[in-house]
Amino acid sequence: MPKEIEPAEACMLSDMIPTGLHASEMAGVTFGDTVAVIGIGPVGLMALRGAVLHGAGRVFAVGSREKTVEVAKKYGATDIVDYHNGRISDQILEATNGQGVDKVLIAGGNAADTFEEAVRMLKPGGSIGNVNYLNGHDDVVFNAGDWGVGMAHKTIHGGLMPGGRLRMEKLAQLVVNGRIDPSLLITHRFEGFEKISDAIELMHHKPADLIKPVVICNDID
């Protein structure tokens, strides 16, 4: 790791940053695209930032927690969509005068509802990049009409993030040169091995002010 990156921020380079950025890569975000990011936890926030780095013109961030909304705006979100205020596809279609978005990046939500919303708000010829882990036995469901009855060239991509030393070195350059600020993802810091359980409890209960906890263990006997 470059000396400019502190260990806590380096943790984000192993998972949050590469996973989120991969969503924008799979969707093929390019200059001037209108993009919707569903789920703005740590991975979704990095998907959002990836869209901005790829040249997106307008970026809708779908989420409701005050802290993640605050960070989404810092990473470049132009619009915030709160799913408590109604169907997200309705809100985005209204905001785009019925046009929809060029790309959808999925980093949260359930399989049944999220993909239906994503396909519905997607323009013909658009694409979806999914990095949300669809565990269990849920079905991925969407309306055939919203998919252009199979004729609209709306595509869905999902896959594991690329890894390896070269990839991480390149991502580190984004941090060193100010393109990505991982510190915004770290909302809780703990010191010492004995605090690991506290950090895990935070991840389990997900309080409103949480994005990512980090445990620093400096003293190793």
Beta strands, then each sheet from edge to edge (+ up, - down):
strand 1: 34-38
strand 2: 58-62
strand 3: 79-81
strand 4: 101-106
strand 5: 122-130
strand 6: 155-158
strand 7: 186-191
strand 8: 212-216
sheet 1: 3+ 2+ 1+ 4+ 5+ 6+
sheet 2: 7+ 8+
end
